[in-house]
Amino acid sequence: MRIVMMATGEIAIPCFRALRERGGLAALITQPDRPAGRRRKLTPPLIKEIAQQAGVPVLQPENVRSEDSLLKLRELAPDIVVVMAYGQLLSQEVIDVPKLACINVHASLLPRHRGAACIQAAIEAGDDKTGVTIMHVVKKLDAGDIIRKASIPLRGTETAEDLHDALARLAPKELLTALQALEEGTAEREEQDENLMTYAGKLSRADGKIDWSQPALQVARKIRAYHPWPGTYTSYPSVKSGSDKTLKIFPPIDVFTGIEKPIDACPGMVLEATSEGLIISCGGVHGGAIRISTLQPPGARKMNVESFFAGHKMIPGMILGLPDSMN
């Protein structure tokens, strides 16, 4: 059985390796090399480098829906196209190329969390489980019939980085099982329930701004969900400059739901500033608080609070996340 894989994200690398070991992998189609880093150096996707080392042909169309790309895909004559974290929408003409099926490996339990930020969404929503879904590709985003699913529990402490790696490890076995069923003609098809659908759109850095008016548990979930991308941040009043500066915040996060607060406590207020961390009020007087111990001020490296205090003043009563005019 000839297989073409369309993939770009690093989450797809274990599945690529599993397909390579299985045999029949005709080619990898991935995104073009893109500028990356401060110097904007043209950088290939890691999966491309792995494919080249393995001797697998690589195609990098700017637009996989173009006539030239379609022609090259048809020349590969795939029985199945496997899509995972590819980064381009497929046309019906592309979907129709393989003889048996065009399938997708998606990092959530569909129909929950369709879209690009499915891993972050599961953590931010406080789900008790997530997983991978193998499904048929249709033109509507992540809406195709389900072939199989596999789930893992969520502990309520993992970051998106942790979950990304766990789902990457889970996916290959499910993919290979689905491929065998498709080859044998025994694959199941389960229609998705549109009433259960949720959508997790692509994130940007601006989405990482912390809203301290949310309850502590929700703030903590966001910090875990957005690590390492797009990251979370707030502003803090800088005594040296007299204006607010941006402060990046990192896991781990401690949550205090029953903490006693001053009567005048408001969202974003620093309640304690010690070597153990900053305790910050969330959601008003009754919304709990979180403790952060790792942060990054502008133009500096990531550091613990003790290192931060050596060059920055942070005292109880300061309020984070307010415009300059309100501090």
C-alpha positions as CSV (number, residue, x, y, z in Angstrom):
1,M,0.0,0.0,0.0
2,R,1.5,3.3,-1.1
3,I,1.2,6.1,1.4
4,V,1.8,9.9,1.1
5,M,2.1,11.8,4.4
6,M,1.3,15.5,4.6
7,A,2.7,16.9,7.8
8,T,4.7,19.9,9.2
9,G,4.4,20.1,13.0
10,E,6.8,18.1,15.2
11,I,3.8,16.2,16.7
12,A,3.7,14.3,13.5
13,I,7.3,12.9,13.6
14,P,6.5,9.7,15.6
15,C,3.7,8.9,13.1
16,F,6.1,9.6,10.2
17,R,8.7,7.2,11.7
18,A,6.0,4.6,12.2
19,L,4.9,4.8,8.5
20,R,8.5,4.6,7.4
21,E,9.0,1.4,9.4
22,R,5.8,0.0,8.1
23,G,6.9,0.4,4.5
24,G,5.2,1.9,1.5
25,L,5.8,5.5,2.4
26,A,6.1,7.1,-1.1
27,A,6.7,10.8,-0.1
28,L,6.4,13.5,2.5
29,I,4.6,16.7,1.6
30,T,5.4,19.5,4.0
31,Q,5.3,23.3,4.2
32,P,8.1,25.3,2.5
33,D,11.1,26.4,4.5
34,R,10.3,29.6,6.5
35,P,12.3,32.4,8.2
36,A,12.8,31.7,11.9
37,G,14.6,33.2,14.9
38,R,15.8,36.7,15.4
39,R,17.9,36.6,12.3
40,R,15.0,35.2,10.3
41,K,17.2,32.5,8.9
42,L,15.4,30.2,6.3
43,T,14.7,27.1,8.3
44,P,13.2,23.8,7.1
45,P,10.5,21.9,9.1
46,L,12.3,19.3,11.3
47,I,10.2,16.5,9.8
48,K,11.7,17.4,6.4
49,E,15.2,16.9,7.7
50,I,14.2,13.5,9.2
51,A,12.6,12.5,5.9
52,Q,15.7,13.4,3.9
53,Q,17.9,11.5,6.2
54,A,15.6,8.4,5.8
55,G,15.7,8.8,2.0
56,V,12.0,9.7,1.7
57,P,11.2,12.1,-1.2
58,V,10.0,15.5,0.1
59,L,7.7,18.0,-1.7
60,Q,7.1,21.5,-0.4
61,P,4.4,23.2,-2.4
62,E,3.5,26.8,-1.4
63,N,-0.1,25.8,-2.3
64,V,-1.0,22.2,-2.2
65,R,-4.2,23.0,-4.1
66,S,-2.4,24.3,-7.2
67,E,-2.5,22.4,-10.5
68,D,1.2,21.7,-10.4
69,S,1.0,20.3,-6.9
70,L,-2.1,18.2,-7.8
71,L,-0.2,16.8,-10.8
72,K,2.8,15.7,-8.6
73,L,0.5,14.1,-6.1
74,R,-1.4,12.1,-8.7
75,E,2.0,11.0,-10.1
76,L,2.8,9.5,-6.7
77,A,-0.4,7.4,-7.0
78,P,-1.1,7.0,-3.3
79,D,-3.5,4.5,-1.9
80,I,-3.9,6.6,1.2
81,V,-2.9,10.1,2.1
82,V,-2.2,10.7,5.9
83,V,-2.5,14.3,7.1
84,M,-1.3,15.5,10.5
85,A,-0.5,19.0,11.6
86,Y,0.1,20.0,7.9
87,G,-1.0,23.6,8.0
88,Q,-2.8,23.9,4.7
89,L,-6.5,23.3,3.9
90,L,-7.1,20.6,1.2
91,S,-9.3,21.0,-1.8
92,Q,-11.8,18.3,-2.8
93,E,-9.4,17.6,-5.7
94,V,-6.6,16.8,-3.3
95,I,-8.9,14.7,-1.0
96,D,-10.0,12.6,-4.0
97,V,-6.5,11.7,-5.2
98,P,-5.8,8.6,-3.1
99,K,-7.5,5.3,-4.1
100,L,-8.7,4.3,-0.6
101,A,-8.9,7.3,1.6
102,C,-7.5,10.6,2.7
103,I,-7.3,10.5,6.5
104,N,-6.3,12.9,9.3
105,V,-4.7,12.4,12.7
106,H,-6.1,15.0,15.0
107,A,-5.0,15.8,18.6
108,S,-8.3,15.8,20.3
109,L,-11.4,13.6,20.9
110,L,-13.5,14.9,18.0
111,P,-16.0,16.5,17.7
112,R,-14.6,18.3,20.7
113,H,-11.9,20.9,19.9
114,R,-11.8,21.1,16.2
115,G,-9.1,23.5,14.9
116,A,-5.5,24.3,15.3
117,A,-5.3,25.0,19.1
118,C,-6.9,21.7,20.1
119,I,-4.2,20.8,22.6
120,Q,-4.3,24.2,24.4
121,A,-8.1,24.1,24.4
122,A,-8.4,20.8,26.2
123,I,-6.2,22.1,29.1
124,E,-7.8,25.6,29.2
125,A,-11.3,24.1,29.3
126,G,-10.3,21.8,32.2
127,D,-11.2,18.6,30.4
128,D,-10.6,15.4,32.3
129,K,-9.4,13.6,29.2
130,T,-8.3,14.1,25.6
131,G,-6.7,12.0,22.9
132,V,-6.3,11.5,19.2
133,T,-8.8,10.9,16.5
134,I,-8.2,9.2,13.2
135,M,-10.8,10.5,10.7
136,H,-11.6,10.8,7.0
137,V,-10.8,14.2,5.6
138,V,-13.6,16.4,4.2
139,K,-13.6,20.0,3.1
140,K,-15.2,21.2,6.3
141,L,-12.5,21.6,9.0
142,D,-12.1,18.4,11.1
143,A,-15.6,17.3,10.4
144,G,-15.1,13.9,8.7
145,D,-16.3,10.5,9.8
146,I,-14.3,9.0,12.6
147,I,-12.4,5.8,12.1
148,R,-11.1,5.3,15.6
149,K,-10.2,7.2,18.8
150,A,-7.8,6.8,21.8
151,S,-7.9,8.8,25.0
152,I,-5.6,9.7,27.8
153,P,-6.5,11.2,31.2
154,L,-5.6,14.8,32.1
155,R,-4.2,15.3,35.6
156,G,-4.8,19.1,35.8
157,T,-1.0,19.8,36.0
158,E,0.3,19.2,32.5
159,T,1.3,22.0,30.1
160,A,0.6,22.1,26.4
161,E,4.2,20.9,25.9
162,D,3.6,17.9,28.1
163,L,0.4,17.0,26.3
164,H,1.8,17.6,22.9
165,D,4.5,15.0,23.6
166,A,2.0,12.5,25.1
167,L,-0.3,12.7,22.1
168,A,2.6,12.4,19.7
169,R,3.5,9.1,21.4
170,L,-0.1,7.9,21.4
171,A,-0.9,8.6,17.8
172,P,1.3,6.0,15.8
173,K,-0.3,2.9,17.2
174,E,-3.8,4.3,16.4
175,L,-2.7,5.3,12.9
176,L,-1.2,1.9,12.1
177,T,-4.3,0.1,13.3
178,A,-6.6,2.4,11.2
179,L,-4.4,1.8,8.1
180,Q,-4.6,-1.9,8.5
181,A,-8.4,-1.7,8.8
182,L,-8.7,0.5,5.8
183,E,-6.5,-1.9,3.8
184,E,-8.6,-4.9,4.9
185,G,-11.9,-3.1,4.3
186,T,-12.9,-3.4,7.9
187,A,-12.6,0.2,9.0
188,E,-15.5,1.7,10.9
189,R,-17.1,5.1,10.1
190,E,-18.7,7.1,12.9
191,E,-20.4,10.3,11.9
192,Q,-19.6,13.3,14.2
193,D,-22.3,14.8,16.3
194,E,-22.4,18.4,15.3
195,N,-24.2,19.3,18.5
196,L,-21.1,18.3,20.5
197,M,-18.7,20.3,18.3
198,T,-16.4,22.9,19.8
199,Y,-13.8,25.0,17.9
200,A,-10.3,26.0,18.9
201,G,-8.9,28.5,16.5
202,K,-5.3,29.4,15.8
203,L,-3.6,31.4,18.7
204,S,-1.5,34.5,18.5
205,R,0.8,36.1,21.1
206,A,-1.9,38.6,22.0
207,D,-4.1,35.8,23.2
208,G,-1.6,35.2,26.0
209,K,-2.6,38.3,28.0
210,I,-3.8,37.3,31.4
211,D,-7.2,38.5,32.6
212,W,-6.9,38.7,36.4
213,S,-10.6,39.1,36.8
214,Q,-11.0,35.3,36.0
215,P,-11.0,32.8,38.8
216,A,-7.6,31.5,39.9
217,L,-8.2,28.0,38.5
218,Q,-8.9,29.4,35.1
219,V,-5.9,31.7,35.1
220,A,-3.7,28.8,36.1
221,R,-5.2,26.6,33.3
222,K,-4.4,29.3,30.8
223,I,-0.8,29.6,31.9
224,R,-0.3,25.8,31.6
225,A,-2.3,25.6,28.3
226,Y,-0.3,28.4,26.6
227,H,3.1,27.1,27.5
228,P,5.3,27.2,25.5
229,W,3.2,28.8,22.8
230,P,2.0,31.6,22.7
231,G,3.1,32.1,26.3
232,T,1.3,34.2,28.9
233,Y,2.1,37.7,30.1
234,T,0.9,40.6,32.2
235,S,2.0,44.2,32.9
236,Y,3.6,45.4,36.1
237,P,4.4,48.9,37.4
238,S,8.2,49.6,37.0
239,V,9.5,51.9,39.7
240,K,12.7,52.6,37.8
241,S,11.0,53.7,34.5
242,G,7.8,55.0,36.0
243,S,5.7,53.1,33.4
244,D,4.4,49.6,33.1
245,K,6.5,46.8,31.7
246,T,5.5,43.4,30.3
247,L,6.2,40.4,32.5
248,K,6.1,36.9,31.0
249,I,4.8,34.2,33.3
250,F,5.7,30.5,33.3
251,P,4.5,27.3,34.9
252,P,4.5,25.8,37.5
253,I,1.5,27.5,39.1
254,D,0.0,27.0,42.6
255,V,-3.7,27.7,43.0
256,F,-5.3,28.9,46.3
257,T,-9.0,28.8,46.2
258,G,-9.7,29.5,49.9
259,I,-7.1,32.1,50.6
260,E,-8.1,35.0,52.9
261,K,-7.6,38.3,51.2
262,P,-7.6,41.9,52.3
263,I,-11.0,43.6,52.0
264,D,-9.6,45.9,49.3
265,A,-8.1,43.1,47.2
266,C,-8.8,43.4,43.5
267,P,-7.9,41.3,40.5
268,G,-4.1,41.4,39.7
269,M,-3.1,42.7,43.2
270,V,0.1,41.3,44.6
271,L,-0.8,39.8,48.0
272,E,2.6,38.4,48.9
273,A,6.1,38.8,47.4
274,T,8.6,36.3,49.0
275,S,11.4,34.0,47.8
276,E,8.7,31.3,47.3
277,G,6.9,33.4,44.7
278,L,4.3,36.1,44.0
279,I,0.8,35.4,45.2
280,I,-1.6,37.3,43.0
281,S,-5.3,37.9,43.6
282,C,-7.7,36.6,40.9
283,G,-11.4,37.3,40.3
284,G,-11.9,39.8,43.1
285,V,-12.2,39.1,46.8
286,H,-13.7,35.6,46.4
287,G,-11.9,34.4,43.3
288,G,-8.9,32.8,44.8
289,A,-5.2,33.5,44.0
290,I,-2.3,32.0,42.2
291,R,1.4,31.8,43.1
292,I,4.0,32.2,40.4
293,S,7.7,31.5,40.9
294,T,9.2,31.8,37.4
295,L,9.0,34.9,35.2
296,Q,10.8,37.0,32.6
297,P,11.0,40.8,32.6
298,P,11.8,42.7,29.3
299,G,15.2,42.2,27.9
300,A,16.2,39.5,30.4
301,R,16.3,35.7,30.7
302,K,13.7,33.6,32.4
303,M,14.4,33.7,36.1
304,N,13.0,32.8,39.6
305,V,11.5,35.4,41.8
306,E,14.6,35.8,43.9
307,S,16.6,36.8,40.8
308,F,13.8,39.1,39.8
309,F,13.7,40.9,43.1
310,A,17.4,41.7,42.8
311,G,16.7,44.1,40.0
312,H,12.9,44.9,40.3
313,K,10.7,46.1,43.1
314,M,7.5,44.1,43.7
315,I,5.6,44.7,46.9
316,P,2.1,43.7,48.2
317,G,-0.5,46.1,47.0
318,M,0.9,46.6,43.5
319,I,-1.5,45.7,40.8
320,L,-0.6,43.8,37.7
321,G,-2.3,44.1,34.4
322,L,-3.4,47.7,34.6
323,P,-2.7,50.5,32.1
324,D,0.0,53.0,33.2
325,S,-2.6,55.6,34.1
326,M,-4.3,53.4,36.6
327,N,-1.2,52.4,38.7
